[in-house]
Structure formats: C-alpha cells, structure tokens
Amino acid sequence: MRPLRIRRSHLSIAVLPALFAAAVAIAGCEPRVEEPLPPARSENPSRPITPAGTAKSTQAASKPTRCIKPTPDKPARTVPPGPNPACPPDDLAEPPKLRTGSVVFPDAGGKEITVEIVDTEKTKARGLMYRKEMPENHGMIFIFDRRKNHTFWMHNTCIPLDMLFIDDDGVIVGIEENTPTLDDSTFQVGCPSRNVLEVNAGFTRKHGIKAGQRIEYRGI
C-alpha cells in the first residue's frame, strides 16, 4: 500500500482553527492585574488636616484676682486706749534686743515709721507681749518664710493694736483694727499675705492707711 499523503496546504488550513482556540484559552488563564481603588470620600487633598494639639483656645486665660479684705468706713471694734491694767509681768528679766528698719506708706502722704524686725520662731512667738507702751511712729514687722493666711492673737499683749497683713509686693491685703488686749481670740483677714505689721491701735485710720495701698520696706 502506498502511504496516505496529506498535502501541506490542507494541513495548514485544518490546524489554524485549533491553534487560535488554544491561544484564546491560554490568554484567559493569565492573572488579572487589579486596578487602583479610588480615594475614600474622607480624603480631601484640598483641605489640610490639623495635627492634634494645635487647636487654639477661643477663651483667653483669665488672670487670678488678688484677695483683699476692704477697709470698712468705720472700724468693726473700739477699744479703750492705753495699756491694760491687768498686764502680767514680763517673764524675761531682759527682753531681747531686735534689729530695726523702717516702713514707708507712699499712699498715705509718705508717712514713715520705725519698726522692730522679728524673723525667728522665738521672736515671732513673743512679739509685743508684756509691752506697756510703744511710741506713736513705731511698730513691729513679722517676717515669714512663706505666703499664707496668717492668724494672730493677743495673748499676753497689753496694748491694743492695728494689724496690717502685707503681700509679697507690699500691697496691704487687709487690716485688723483695734485688736483687744489680753485676748486669746484669733485675728485674720482671710487673704494670703507674706508679712504682718503691728502698730498702735488707731494709727492706720488716723493716717488714712487702707487695704489695697502699698508699703515700702527700708533696711528690712
């Protein structure tokens, strides 16, 4: 027998459709590359994002108000002048000698007084105890380490006093007038102060000295 021979032209025509179908099948198996997602609605490039903590407060910080106890038109107390006859004898044979300075009242005509300075626990505890007199233009200044609402009493104190409570910058935050002698009641103005100045009762009103005015220290 003679072998069957297929003409080339016939083979090419018969094979072409099969090759085309195979190419289509291979193309359909290739992985698809994902398209980029559109930006989310919350992303808006035209509006910059403000970093946390950079927002400015709409309210200005308010400055603290100074505590001052106003001086009344009339004193809250009246006391008899002079030393109390019941004044006890001094418990020290020789009272301590204190250094002195001066206090000026610029808002009261520049009045100046001499003051004894007490700045130790021992001298502050004694204060003006057992004194039976104090010159008109004299006083005693109590120097403290810290600012607070200081409280005083008149234990064994024989002369009536005015107490001036003075802040760090020299402003008088309150005055206790006419504190009675030999009285263990406590006296305060309810405002923080640094130092306390004691003068004879009636001195502040006589010279027009009031809370809110400023004093100046010299040699203290």
LUMDRENDO-420018 format. One line per field, with one value per atom (N, C-alpha, C): residue in three letters; chain; atom name; y negated, z negated, x negated. Coordinates in pm, whole numbers, plus 32768, in hexadecimal, padded with zeros to 4 digits. Layout:
r: (ALA;...)
c: (A;...)
a: (CA;...)
v: (Y;...)
w: (Z;...)
u: (X;...)
END
This chain:
r: (MET;MET;MET;ARG;ARG;ARG;PRO;PRO;PRO;LEU;LEU;LEU;ARG;ARG;ARG;ILE;ILE;ILE;ARG;ARG;ARG;ARG;ARG;ARG;SER;SER;SER;HIS;HIS;HIS;LEU;LEU;LEU;SER;SER;SER;ILE;ILE;ILE;ALA;ALA;ALA;VAL;VAL;VAL;LEU;LEU;LEU;PRO;PRO;PRO;ALA;ALA;ALA;LEU;LEU;LEU;PHE;PHE;PHE;ALA;ALA;ALA;ALA;ALA;ALA;ALA;ALA;ALA;VAL;VAL;VAL;ALA;ALA;ALA;ILE;ILE;ILE;ALA;ALA;ALA;GLY;GLY;GLY;CYS;CYS;CYS;GLU;GLU;GLU;PRO;PRO;PRO;ARG;ARG;ARG;VAL;VAL;VAL;GLU;GLU;GLU;GLU;GLU;GLU;PRO;PRO;PRO;LEU;LEU;LEU;PRO;PRO;PRO;PRO;PRO;PRO;ALA;ALA;ALA;ARG;ARG;ARG;SER;SER;SER;GLU;GLU;GLU;ASN;ASN;ASN;PRO;PRO;PRO;SER;SER;SER;ARG;ARG;ARG;PRO;PRO;PRO;ILE;ILE;ILE;THR;THR;THR;PRO;PRO;PRO;ALA;ALA;ALA;GLY;GLY;GLY;THR;THR;THR;ALA;ALA;ALA;LYS;LYS;LYS;SER;SER;SER;THR;THR;THR;GLN;GLN;GLN;ALA;ALA;ALA;ALA;ALA;ALA;SER;SER;SER;LYS;LYS;LYS;PRO;PRO;PRO;THR;THR;THR;ARG;ARG;ARG;CYS;CYS;CYS;ILE;ILE;ILE;LYS;LYS;LYS;PRO;PRO;PRO;THR;THR;THR;PRO;PRO;PRO;ASP;ASP;ASP;LYS;LYS;LYS;PRO;PRO;PRO;ALA;ALA;ALA;ARG;ARG;ARG;THR;THR;THR;VAL;VAL;VAL;PRO;PRO;PRO;PRO;PRO;PRO;GLY;GLY;GLY;PRO;PRO;PRO;ASN;ASN;ASN;PRO;PRO;PRO;ALA;ALA;ALA;CYS;CYS;CYS;PRO;PRO;PRO;PRO;PRO;PRO;ASP;ASP;ASP;ASP;ASP;ASP;LEU;LEU;LEU;ALA;ALA;ALA;GLU;GLU;GLU;PRO;PRO;PRO;PRO;PRO;PRO;LYS;LYS;LYS;LEU;LEU;LEU;ARG;ARG;ARG;THR;THR;THR;GLY;GLY;GLY;SER;SER;SER;VAL;VAL;VAL;VAL;VAL;VAL;PHE;PHE;PHE;PRO;PRO;PRO;ASP;ASP;ASP;ALA;ALA;ALA;GLY;GLY;GLY;GLY;GLY;GLY;LYS;LYS;LYS;GLU;GLU;GLU;ILE;ILE;ILE;THR;THR;THR;VAL;VAL;VAL;GLU;GLU;GLU;ILE;ILE;ILE;VAL;VAL;VAL;ASP;ASP;ASP;THR;THR;THR;GLU;GLU;GLU;LYS;LYS;LYS;THR;THR;THR;LYS;LYS;LYS;ALA;ALA;ALA;ARG;ARG;ARG;GLY;GLY;GLY;LEU;LEU;LEU;MET;MET;MET;TYR;TYR;TYR;ARG;ARG;ARG;LYS;LYS;LYS;GLU;GLU;GLU;MET;MET;MET;PRO;PRO;PRO;GLU;GLU;GLU;ASN;ASN;ASN;HIS;HIS;HIS;GLY;GLY;GLY;MET;MET;MET;ILE;ILE;ILE;PHE;PHE;PHE;ILE;ILE;ILE;PHE;PHE;PHE;ASP;ASP;ASP;ARG;ARG;ARG;ARG;ARG;ARG;LYS;LYS;LYS;ASN;ASN;ASN;HIS;HIS;HIS;THR;THR;THR;PHE;PHE;PHE;TRP;TRP;TRP;MET;MET;MET;HIS;HIS;HIS;ASN;ASN;ASN;THR;THR;THR;CYS;CYS;CYS;ILE;ILE;ILE;PRO;PRO;PRO;LEU;LEU;LEU;ASP;ASP;ASP;MET;MET;MET;LEU;LEU;LEU;PHE;PHE;PHE;ILE;ILE;ILE;ASP;ASP;ASP;ASP;ASP;ASP;ASP;ASP;ASP;GLY;GLY;GLY;VAL;VAL;VAL;ILE;ILE;ILE;VAL;VAL;VAL;GLY;GLY;GLY;ILE;ILE;ILE;GLU;GLU;GLU;GLU;GLU;GLU;ASN;ASN;ASN;THR;THR;THR;PRO;PRO;PRO;THR;THR;THR;LEU;LEU;LEU;ASP;ASP;ASP;ASP;ASP;ASP;SER;SER;SER;THR;THR;THR;PHE;PHE;PHE;GLN;GLN;GLN;VAL;VAL;VAL;GLY;GLY;GLY;CYS;CYS;CYS;PRO;PRO;PRO;SER;SER;SER;ARG;ARG;ARG;ASN;ASN;ASN;VAL;VAL;VAL;LEU;LEU;LEU;GLU;GLU;GLU;VAL;VAL;VAL;ASN;ASN;ASN;ALA;ALA;ALA;GLY;GLY;GLY;PHE;PHE;PHE;THR;THR;THR;ARG;ARG;ARG;LYS;LYS;LYS;HIS;HIS;HIS;GLY;GLY;GLY;ILE;ILE;ILE;LYS;LYS;LYS;ALA;ALA;ALA;GLY;GLY;GLY;GLN;GLN;GLN;ARG;ARG;ARG;ILE;ILE;ILE;GLU;GLU;GLU;TYR;TYR;TYR;ARG;ARG;ARG;GLY;GLY;GLY;ILE;ILE;ILE)
c: (A;A;A;A;A;A;A;A;A;A;A;A;A;A;A;A;A;A;A;A;A;A;A;A;A;A;A;A;A;A;A;A;A;A;A;A;A;A;A;A;A;A;A;A;A;A;A;A;A;A;A;A;A;A;A;A;A;A;A;A;A;A;A;A;A;A;A;A;A;A;A;A;A;A;A;A;A;A;A;A;A;A;A;A;A;A;A;A;A;A;A;A;A;A;A;A;A;A;A;A;A;A;A;A;A;A;A;A;A;A;A;A;A;A;A;A;A;A;A;A;A;A;A;A;A;A;A;A;A;A;A;A;A;A;A;A;A;A;A;A;A;A;A;A;A;A;A;A;A;A;A;A;A;A;A;A;A;A;A;A;A;A;A;A;A;A;A;A;A;A;A;A;A;A;A;A;A;A;A;A;A;A;A;A;A;A;A;A;A;A;A;A;A;A;A;A;A;A;A;A;A;A;A;A;A;A;A;A;A;A;A;A;A;A;A;A;A;A;A;A;A;A;A;A;A;A;A;A;A;A;A;A;A;A;A;A;A;A;A;A;A;A;A;A;A;A;A;A;A;A;A;A;A;A;A;A;A;A;A;A;A;A;A;A;A;A;A;A;A;A;A;A;A;A;A;A;A;A;A;A;A;A;A;A;A;A;A;A;A;A;A;A;A;A;A;A;A;A;A;A;A;A;A;A;A;A;A;A;A;A;A;A;A;A;A;A;A;A;A;A;A;A;A;A;A;A;A;A;A;A;A;A;A;A;A;A;A;A;A;A;A;A;A;A;A;A;A;A;A;A;A;A;A;A;A;A;A;A;A;A;A;A;A;A;A;A;A;A;A;A;A;A;A;A;A;A;A;A;A;A;A;A;A;A;A;A;A;A;A;A;A;A;A;A;A;A;A;A;A;A;A;A;A;A;A;A;A;A;A;A;A;A;A;A;A;A;A;A;A;A;A;A;A;A;A;A;A;A;A;A;A;A;A;A;A;A;A;A;A;A;A;A;A;A;A;A;A;A;A;A;A;A;A;A;A;A;A;A;A;A;A;A;A;A;A;A;A;A;A;A;A;A;A;A;A;A;A;A;A;A;A;A;A;A;A;A;A;A;A;A;A;A;A;A;A;A;A;A;A;A;A;A;A;A;A;A;A;A;A;A;A;A;A;A;A;A;A;A;A;A;A;A;A;A;A;A;A;A;A;A;A;A;A;A;A;A;A;A;A;A;A;A;A;A;A;A;A;A;A;A;A;A;A;A;A;A;A;A;A;A;A;A;A;A;A;A;A;A;A;A;A;A;A;A;A;A;A;A;A;A;A;A;A;A;A;A;A;A;A;A;A;A;A;A;A;A;A;A;A;A;A;A;A;A;A;A;A;A;A;A;A;A;A;A;A;A;A;A;A;A;A;A;A;A;A;A;A;A;A;A;A;A;A;A;A;A;A;A;A;A;A;A;A;A;A;A;A;A;A;A;A;A;A;A;A;A;A;A;A;A)
a: (N;CA;C;N;CA;C;N;CA;C;N;CA;C;N;CA;C;N;CA;C;N;CA;C;N;CA;C;N;CA;C;N;CA;C;N;CA;C;N;CA;C;N;CA;C;N;CA;C;N;CA;C;N;CA;C;N;CA;C;N;CA;C;N;CA;C;N;CA;C;N;CA;C;N;CA;C;N;CA;C;N;CA;C;N;CA;C;N;CA;C;N;CA;C;N;CA;C;N;CA;C;N;CA;C;N;CA;C;N;CA;C;N;CA;C;N;CA;C;N;CA;C;N;CA;C;N;CA;C;N;CA;C;N;CA;C;N;CA;C;N;CA;C;N;CA;C;N;CA;C;N;CA;C;N;CA;C;N;CA;C;N;CA;C;N;CA;C;N;CA;C;N;CA;C;N;CA;C;N;CA;C;N;CA;C;N;CA;C;N;CA;C;N;CA;C;N;CA;C;N;CA;C;N;CA;C;N;CA;C;N;CA;C;N;CA;C;N;CA;C;N;CA;C;N;CA;C;N;CA;C;N;CA;C;N;CA;C;N;CA;C;N;CA;C;N;CA;C;N;CA;C;N;CA;C;N;CA;C;N;CA;C;N;CA;C;N;CA;C;N;CA;C;N;CA;C;N;CA;C;N;CA;C;N;CA;C;N;CA;C;N;CA;C;N;CA;C;N;CA;C;N;CA;C;N;CA;C;N;CA;C;N;CA;C;N;CA;C;N;CA;C;N;CA;C;N;CA;C;N;CA;C;N;CA;C;N;CA;C;N;CA;C;N;CA;C;N;CA;C;N;CA;C;N;CA;C;N;CA;C;N;CA;C;N;CA;C;N;CA;C;N;CA;C;N;CA;C;N;CA;C;N;CA;C;N;CA;C;N;CA;C;N;CA;C;N;CA;C;N;CA;C;N;CA;C;N;CA;C;N;CA;C;N;CA;C;N;CA;C;N;CA;C;N;CA;C;N;CA;C;N;CA;C;N;CA;C;N;CA;C;N;CA;C;N;CA;C;N;CA;C;N;CA;C;N;CA;C;N;CA;C;N;CA;C;N;CA;C;N;CA;C;N;CA;C;N;CA;C;N;CA;C;N;CA;C;N;CA;C;N;CA;C;N;CA;C;N;CA;C;N;CA;C;N;CA;C;N;CA;C;N;CA;C;N;CA;C;N;CA;C;N;CA;C;N;CA;C;N;CA;C;N;CA;C;N;CA;C;N;CA;C;N;CA;C;N;CA;C;N;CA;C;N;CA;C;N;CA;C;N;CA;C;N;CA;C;N;CA;C;N;CA;C;N;CA;C;N;CA;C;N;CA;C;N;CA;C;N;CA;C;N;CA;C;N;CA;C;N;CA;C;N;CA;C;N;CA;C;N;CA;C;N;CA;C;N;CA;C;N;CA;C;N;CA;C;N;CA;C;N;CA;C;N;CA;C;N;CA;C;N;CA;C;N;CA;C;N;CA;C;N;CA;C;N;CA;C;N;CA;C;N;CA;C;N;CA;C;N;CA;C;N;CA;C;N;CA;C;N;CA;C;N;CA;C;N;CA;C;N;CA;C;N;CA;C;N;CA;C;N;CA;C;N;CA;C;N;CA;C;N;CA;C;N;CA;C;N;CA;C;N;CA;C;N;CA;C;N;CA;C;N;CA;C;N;CA;C;N;CA;C;N;CA;C;N;CA;C;N;CA;C;N;CA;C;N;CA;C;N;CA;C;N;CA;C;N;CA;C)
v: (8077;8000;7F85;7F2C;7EAB;7E5C;7E21;7DD0;7D57;7D32;7CC1;7C3E;7BF2;7B72;7AFD;7AA3;7A2D;79B5;7970;78FA;788D;7841;77DA;776F;774E;76E0;7709;778C;77BB;77C1;77E9;77F0;7769;7707;7680;764A;7662;762D;7674;76F5;7741;7720;76FF;76E7;765B;75F8;756C;7557;758E;7577;75AE;761E;7658;7603;75CE;7576;74F7;74C0;7445;745E;74D1;74F1;7505;7544;755B;74D8;7478;73F6;73AB;73B4;736E;73AA;742E;7471;744A;7442;741C;738D;7335;72A8;729B;72EC;72E3;7314;735F;7393;7334;72CA;726D;721F;7208;71BB;712C;70F4;706B;7009;6FA0;6F39;6EDE;6ECD;6E7A;6DE7;6DA3;6D13;6CCA;6C56;6C0B;6BDD;6BE5;6BBA;6B22;6AEC;6A5A;6A2D;69B0;697F;697E;6999;6996;6909;6901;687D;6822;6860;680F;67CC;6800;67C3;674E;66D8;665F;6612;6622;65E2;654B;6511;647F;6445;649A;6469;64AA;645D;6498;64C5;6533;6569;6523;64F0;64AD;6514;6515;6577;6566;65D4;65CE;6578;6529;64D6;644D;642B;63A8;6346;6374;6319;62B3;6237;61CB;61B8;619D;6187;6102;6102;6087;602C;6060;6010;5FEE;5F70;5F44;5F6E;5F95;5FBE;5F45;5F56;5EE8;5EDD;5E63;5E4C;5E59;5E96;5EA4;5E1C;5E0F;5D92;5D93;5D25;5D1C;5D17;5D60;5D5E;5CE6;5C8F;5C1B;5C0D;5BFB;5BDF;5B47;5B0B;5A79;5A3F;59C9;5983;5941;595E;5923;588E;584B;57BB;579E;57FA;57EC;586C;5860;58D9;5938;59B8;5A1E;5A26;59F5;59FB;5976;595E;58EF;5927;58ED;591D;58A5;58B6;5848;582E;57B1;5793;57BB;57C4;57E0;5872;5892;591E;5953;59D3;5A14;5A1B;59EB;59F0;5A7D;5AE0;5B6A;5BAB;5B5B;5B91;5BE1;5C5E;5CB0;5C82;5CA5;5C80;5CCF;5C91;5CD2;5D4F;5DB8;5E34;5E37;5DCC;5DC0;5D48;5D5D;5CEE;5C83;5CAE;5C50;5C79;5C2C;5C4D;5C4C;5C9B;5CA1;5C1D;5BFC;5B85;5BAC;5B60;5B80;5B19;5B45;5AE6;5A99;5A26;59CF;59A8;597D;5948;58E2;58C6;5867;5892;5864;587D;57F7;57E6;5769;5785;5725;572F;56C4;56E2;567D;5649;569F;5677;562E;561B;55D4;555E;5513;549C;54B8;5532;5553;5568;5584;559D;560B;55F6;5658;5678;56F9;5722;577E;5782;57DE;5860;58CF;5951;59AD;59F9;5A66;5AE0;5B2A;5B9A;5C1D;5C70;5CF6;5D5B;5DAF;5E0E;5E9A;5EB3;5F39;5F6D;5FF0;602A;5FF6;5FE6;5FB9;5F29;5ED0;5E43;5E2D;5E7C;5E6F;5EA1;5F09;5F3D;5ED8;5E8B;5E28;5DA9;5D78;5D00;5C89;5C4A;5BD4;5BF7;5C74;5C9C;5C49;5C2A;5BE8;5B56;5B22;5A94;5A3F;59D6;597C;58FA;58EB;5875;588D;5840;5841;57B5;5777;56EF;56E6;5670;565A;5686;5662;5680;56FB;575E;57DB;5851;58C3;593C;59B6;5A2A;5AA6;5AF2;5B1D;5B65;5BF8;5C51;5CE1;5D13;5D4D;5D7E;5E17;5E47;5ED6;5F0F;5F92;5FD6;5FEE;5FF8;6015;5FC6;5FC0;5F75;5FD0;5FA1;5FEE;5F91;5FC8;5F7C;5F7F;5F1E;5F1B;5EFA;5F38;5F23;5EF4;5E8B;5E51;5E53;5E46;5E33;5DCB;5DA8;5D3E;5D77;5DF2;5E33;5DE5;5DBD;5D72;5CF0;5CBB;5C3B;5BCF;5B6C;5B0D;5A8B;5A71;59F6;5A1B;59D1;59EF;59CD;5A17;5A0B;5A06;59D3;59E8;5A49;5AAE;5B11;5B02;5AEB;5ADC;5B5A;5B9D;5C16;5BEE;5C0B;5BD4;5C43;5C34;5C9A;5C8C;5CE9;5CEC;5C67;5C27;5BAC;5B2E;5B3C;5AC8;5A95;5AD7;5AAD;5ADD;5A82;5AA5;5AED;5B6D;5BBA;5BB4;5B7E;5B70;5B39;5AFB;5AC1;5AED;5B20;5B3C;5AC8;5A76;59FF;5A1B;59D3;59D0;5A5C;5AAB;5B30;5B21;5B61;5B4C;5B90;5B57;5B89;5C09;5C57;5CD1;5D2A;5D36;5D81;5DF6;5E6E;5EE4;5F06;5EAF;5EC2;5EB1;5EEC;5EE1;5E76;5E36;5DCA;5DE8;5DDA;5DEF;5DA1;5D91;5D49;5DA6;5E26;5E86;5E81;5E3D;5E33;5E59;5E99;5EBA;5E3B;5E41;5DD2;5E0A;5DB7;5DE1;5DB3;5D33;5CF9;5CB6;5C9C;5C58;5BE8;5B73;5AFD;5AD7;5AC7;5A9B;5A0D;59B9;592E;5912;589F;587B;5874;589C;5897;5808;57FA;5778;5734;576C;572D;572D;579C;57A5;5746;573E;56E4;5652;5635;55AB;5578;55D0;55A6;55CF;55FE;561F;5699;56F7;5772;57DA;5813;5870;58EA;5951;59C8;59A2;59DE;59BF;595E;5914;58BB;590D;58CD;5911;58D2;5925;58F2;590C;58CC;58E2;5901;5962;5987;593F;591A;58E0;591E;5959;5998;5A17;5A59;5AD5;5B49)
w: (8000;8000;8000;8034;8033;7FBD;7F78;7F06;7F30;7ED2;7EF1;7EDE;7F3E;7F3A;7F3D;7ED7;7ECD;7F02;7F4F;7F89;7F1E;7F25;7EC0;7EB7;7F26;7F23;7ED6;7EE9;7EA0;7E0B;7DE0;7D51;7D0F;7D51;7D16;7CFE;7D5D;7D4E;7CDE;7CCC;7C64;7BDA;7BCE;7B4A;7B18;7B6A;7B3F;7ADB;7AF2;7A8D;7A06;7A00;797E;7936;797F;7941;790B;7952;7926;78A4;789F;7825;77AE;77C4;7756;7723;777C;7752;76FE;7725;76D6;764C;7642;75BF;7566;759D;754D;751B;7570;7547;74D6;74D7;746C;73E8;73E1;7363;7322;7365;732A;72B8;7246;71D5;71FC;71BE;71DE;717C;71B2;715E;7129;709F;7062;7083;709A;70B1;702B;7025;6FA6;6F7D;6EF5;6EC1;6EC0;6ED5;6ECB;6E3B;6E23;6D99;6D4D;6CC7;6C73;6C6C;6C4E;6C4A;6BDE;6B71;6B03;6B25;6B8F;6BB7;6C14;6BE5;6C35;6C3B;6CA6;6CAC;6CA8;6CC7;6CC8;6C3C;6BD5;6B4C;6AF5;6AC8;6A75;69EF;69BC;693B;68CD;6867;67F7;6795;6777;6718;6690;6648;65C3;6567;6514;64B2;64E3;6561;6595;6595;656E;656B;64FD;651B;64BA;646E;63ED;639A;63BE;63BF;63E2;636A;62F4;627C;6246;622B;61F2;6160;6135;60A9;604F;5FEE;5F94;5F27;5F04;5E9D;5E14;5DB4;5D2F;5CEF;5CA6;5C61;5BD7;5BB1;5B2E;5AC1;5A57;59E4;598C;5978;5920;58CB;584A;57F0;57E5;581E;581F;5792;5782;5702;56F7;568E;5680;5663;5678;565B;55C7;5575;54E3;54AD;5445;540F;53D3;53E0;53AC;5314;52D6;5244;520F;5192;514A;50CB;50A4;502C;4FD9;4F56;4F03;4F20;4F1E;4F3B;4EC7;4EE7;4E80;4E5C;4E06;4DE1;4D84;4D88;4D30;4CA2;4C3C;4BB3;4B82;4BC0;4B94;4BD9;4C17;4C60;4C02;4C24;4BCD;4BD6;4B73;4B78;4BE4;4C18;4C81;4C4A;4C98;4C6C;4C86;4CC3;4CDC;4C90;4C4E;4C05;4C66;4CD8;4D3E;4DC7;4DFD;4E80;4EED;4F56;4FC2;500E;5038;508A;511C;5162;51EC;524B;52C1;5327;535D;5394;53C2;5454;548F;5517;551C;5592;559C;5609;55F9;5659;5684;5707;573E;577D;576D;57A7;5814;5890;58FB;5916;5903;591E;58A8;583E;57C8;57A9;580F;57FC;57E2;5800;57EA;5759;5706;5678;5666;560C;55F3;555E;553F;54B3;54A1;5426;5402;53D1;5401;53DA;53A3;533D;530D;5365;5385;53E2;5395;53A5;5369;53DB;53E4;5454;5429;53A5;5372;532B;531B;52D9;524A;5206;517B;516F;51C2;51B8;51ED;5251;5284;521F;51D3;516E;50FD;50DF;5074;50A5;5119;5150;50F2;50DC;5084;4FF9;4FD3;4F4F;4EE0;4E7C;4E00;4E12;4E8C;4EA0;4E68;4E22;4DEC;4E39;4E9B;4EF1;4F6E;4FD5;5052;508D;50B2;50E9;515F;5176;51DD;5267;528E;5315;5318;52C9;52C4;52DD;52FB;5310;530C;532B;5331;53AE;53FD;5479;5468;5486;547F;550C;551A;559C;55A0;5605;5611;568E;5689;56F7;576E;5755;57C3;57B6;5823;582E;5807;57AB;5784;573A;5712;56C6;5633;5609;5582;551B;54A6;5437;53BD;537B;5306;528F;5216;519F;5147;50D7;507E;4FF5;4FF4;4F76;4F32;4EB5;4E65;4EA9;4F02;4F44;4F00;4ECA;4E6F;4EB0;4F2C;4F71;4FEB;5007;507D;50FD;5167;51E2;525E;52CA;5353;5395;53DA;541E;54B5;54FC;558D;55CD;5621;5665;56F2;570F;5785;57E3;5863;58C7;58F4;594C;597B;59B7;5A02;5A48;59F7;5975;591F;5918;595C;5958;58D6;5894;581A;5843;581F;5847;57DF;576B;5705;5684;5633;55B3;5547;54DB;5464;5404;53F3;539F;530F;52B4;5227;51EA;51F9;51BB;5124;50D8;5046;4FFE;4F8E;4F41;4EF4;4ED7;4E87;4EB7;4F38;4F75;4FC5;4FA7;4FED;506A;5091;5110;5182;51F4;5268;52C8;530B;536A;53EF;545B;54E2;5544;55BE;5624;568F;568A;56EB;5772;577C;57FB;57E3;5843;5833;582B;57D7;57CB;57AA;57BA;579A;570E;56F0;5671;562A;55A9;5559;550B;5511;54CB;545C;53E2;5371;534B;533D;5311;52A4;5265;51FD;5236;51E6;5210;5236;52A7;52D7;5335;5340;5395;5428;5459;54E9;550F;54BF;54E0;54D1;5472;545D;54D6;5518;5588;5610;5614;5694;56D8;5689;56C1;56D0;5749;5768;57B3;57B5;5805;5899;58E3;5970;5989;5922;5930;5927;594F;5953;58EE;58B3;585A;5896;585E;5889;580F;581F;57B3;57C6;5758;575B;56EB;5712;56AF;5674;56BD;568A;56E7)
u: (7FAB;8000;7FA8;7FDE;7F98;7FC7;7F6A;7F95;7FE8;8041;8099;804B;804D;8003;8065;8056;80AE;8062;80A1;8061;8050;7FE2;7FC2;802B;805E;80C1;813B;8161;81D6;81BC;8140;811E;811F;80EB;80E5;816F;81C8;8250;8297;827E;82C3;8290;8210;81D4;81EE;81FF;820E;827E;82F4;835E;833A;82F9;82D4;826E;820D;81A8;81E6;8245;8287;82D4;8319;8366;830B;8297;8239;8200;81E6;81B0;8213;8292;82FB;8305;82FC;8306;8292;8219;81A3;81AF;81DF;81EF;8251;82BA;831E;82EA;827E;8247;81E4;81B8;8157;8198;814E;8186;81A1;820E;8236;81F7;81BE;8182;81EF;81F3;825C;8246;82B3;82AE;82AA;8268;8262;82ED;8307;8389;8391;8407;8417;8406;83D9;83C6;8449;843F;84B7;84EF;8570;85B1;8576;8543;850F;848C;8447;83C9;83E4;83BF;83D4;8352;8306;8282;8288;82FA;8302;830F;832D;833C;82D2;826D;8203;823A;8202;822C;81DE;8224;81E3;81B0;812D;80F9;813A;8147;8183;812F;8171;812B;8105;8125;8100;8174;81E9;825C;824A;8267;8258;82DA;82CC;8342;8382;8406;844D;845F;8442;8450;83C7;83B0;8331;832B;82B2;82A2;82B9;830F;832E;82C5;82A0;823D;827F;8237;8271;8287;82F4;8314;82D4;8294;8255;82C0;82A7;8302;82E2;8344;8335;83B2;839F;840F;841B;8483;848F;8496;845E;8467;84F0;853C;85C2;85BC;862C;8631;861F;864E;863D;85FE;85AB;856C;85D2;85B6;8612;8610;85A3;8596;8562;857F;8542;8503;8495;844E;8423;841A;83E8;8355;832A;829D;8242;81C3;8160;8154;80F3;80DB;8148;815A;81B9;817E;81C8;8191;8174;81B3;819D;8125;80D3;805F;8005;7FE6;7F8F;7EFE;7EAD;7E1F;7DD6;7D6E;7D20;7CDD;7CDD;7C9F;7C09;7BD5;7B46;7B0F;7A9E;7A61;7A2F;7A00;79CF;7A06;7A66;7AA0;7A35;7A47;79E3;79D9;795F;794B;795C;79AD;79CF;7994;796E;7941;79B9;79A0;7A0C;79FB;7A69;7A6C;7ADC;7B0F;7B7D;7BDF;7C5A;7CC5;7CFD;7D10;7D44;7DCC;7E29;7EAF;7EBE;7E96;7E9C;7F29;7F8E;8019;8059;800C;8040;7FE5;7FC5;7F73;7EE1;7EB2;7E26;7E02;7E66;7E4D;7DE6;7D86;7D1C;7D16;7D08;7CFD;7C85;7C53;7BE8;7C25;7BEE;7C26;7BBA;7BE0;7B8C;7BA8;7B40;7B4C;7B45;7BAC;7BA9;7BB0;7B49;7B42;7B14;7B13;7AF6;7B72;7B7A;7BEF;7BFD;7B8E;7B92;7BC2;7B8C;7BB4;7C41;7C6A;7CF3;7D59;7D35;7D90;7DA5;7D40;7D4A;7D8E;7D65;7DA3;7D9D;7E11;7E19;7E50;7E42;7E73;7E32;7E82;7E58;7E32;7E37;7E17;7E8A;7E68;7ECE;7ED9;7E80;7E86;7E34;7E54;7E07;7E13;7DA2;7DA9;7E09;7E3F;7EA6;7E78;7E01;7DD0;7D76;7D9E;7D54;7DB2;7D75;7DC3;7D69;7DA3;7D57;7D81;7D1D;7D38;7D12;7D70;7D5B;7D39;7CC2;7C93;7CA4;7CED;7D08;7CC4;7CAC;7C69;7CC5;7D47;7DA2;7E23;7E67;7EE4;7F59;7FAC;8023;8083;80F5;8157;812D;80DF;80A7;8113;8106;8163;8115;8147;8105;8164;8129;8179;8137;8179;8147;8125;80F7;80D3;8062;8078;8016;7FEA;803B;801D;8070;802D;806D;8099;8071;809A;80ED;815A;81AC;8160;817D;812E;8186;8149;817A;8119;814F;80FC;810E;80A1;80A4;8069;80B6;808A;805C;7FDC;7F9A;7F6D;7F8B;7F68;7ED7;7EAC;7E21;7DF4;7E4C;7E26;7E41;7E5E;7E72;7F00;7F5E;7FEA;802A;8071;80BA;813A;8147;81BD;822C;8210;8277;823E;8295;826C;82CE;8299;82EA;82D4;833B;832E;8358;8318;8341;834E;82E5;82E8;82DD;8337;833C;82C8;82A1;822F;8252;81EA;81F6;8268;8274;82E2;82A7;82D6;82A3;82F4;8350;8397;8333;8353;82FA;832C;82CD;82EC;82A8;82F3;82BF;8317;82E6;8334;836B;8345;837A;8337;82C6;827C;81E9;81AA;811C;80C7;8061;8002;7F79;7F14;7E8C;7E63;7E79;7E4E;7EC3;7EB0;7F17;7ED4;7F0F;7EDD;7F3E;7F09;7F5A;7F34;7F9B;7F89;7FF1;7FE6;8046;80D3;8134;81C0;81E6;822C;8257;81F5;817B;8115;813F;8170;8190;8200;8268;82D8;82AF;825B;822D;81DF;8194;813E;8177;81F2;8232;81F8;81C8;818D;81FC;8207;8274;8240;8293;8274;8272;8215;8203;8191;8168;80F5;8074;8008;7F87;7F27;7ED3;7E6B;7DE2;7D7D;7CF3;7C9E;7C43;7BE8;7B62;7B28;7AA1;7A4F;79DF;7988;79C0;7A1B;7A58;7A32)
END
